[in-house]
Amino acid sequence: MKYSVLVEVRLRPGIADPQGSTIERSLSTLGFDGIGGVRVGKSVRFGIEASDEATARAQVDELCARFLTNPVIEDALVSIEAA
């Protein structure tokens, strides 16, 4: 069965996000007031073939731990749905 996967990689709480801070400062300069807590991450979308959703999730979790994230400073939020 084929599944569509979305992995959202985010910095863990307490980890400095200089890119997010720069964006946040720039927003007020551009007249966008009242915006705070800006954090920058990345998203990765792909398809995966697996016998069932549990198998797909296990493969994606391993992929995240070994390649898509730095587990020391990043977390991954995984969404899987049948394609």
Backbone hydrogen bonds, N-H to C=O, Kabsch-Sander energy under -0.5 kcal/mol:
donor,donor_aa,acceptor,acceptor_aa,energy
3,Y,48,I,-2.7
4,S,81,E,-3.2
5,V,46,F,-3.0
6,L,79,S,-2.5
7,V,44,V,-2.9
8,E,6,L,-0.5
8,E,77,L,-2.7
9,V,7,V,-0.6
9,V,42,K,-3.3
10,R,8,E,-0.5
10,R,75,D,-2.7
12,R,73,I,-3.2
15,I,12,R,-1.9
21,S,17,D,-2.3
22,T,18,P,-2.2
23,I,19,Q,-2.2
24,E,20,G,-2.5
25,R,21,S,-2.3
26,S,22,T,-2.2
27,L,23,I,-2.2
28,S,24,E,-1.3
29,T,25,R,-1.4
30,L,26,S,-1.7
31,G,28,S,-1.2
32,F,27,L,-2.9
33,D,31,G,-1.2
35,I,32,F,-0.5
36,G,34,G,-0.5
42,K,9,V,-1.9
44,V,7,V,-2.5
46,F,5,V,-1.9
48,I,3,Y,-2.2
50,A,1,M,-2.7
56,A,52,D,-2.2
57,R,53,E,-2.9
58,A,54,A,-2.1
59,Q,55,T,-2.2
60,V,56,A,-2.5
61,D,57,R,-2.9
62,E,58,A,-2.0
63,L,59,Q,-2.4
64,C,60,V,-2.7
65,A,61,D,-2.3
66,R,62,E,-2.4
67,F,63,L,-2.3
68,L,63,L,-1.8
69,T,64,C,-1.9
73,I,70,N,-1.5
74,E,70,N,-2.6
75,D,10,R,-3.0
77,L,8,E,-2.6
78,V,76,A,-0.6
79,S,6,L,-2.6
81,E,4,S,-2.1
83,A,2,K,-2.6
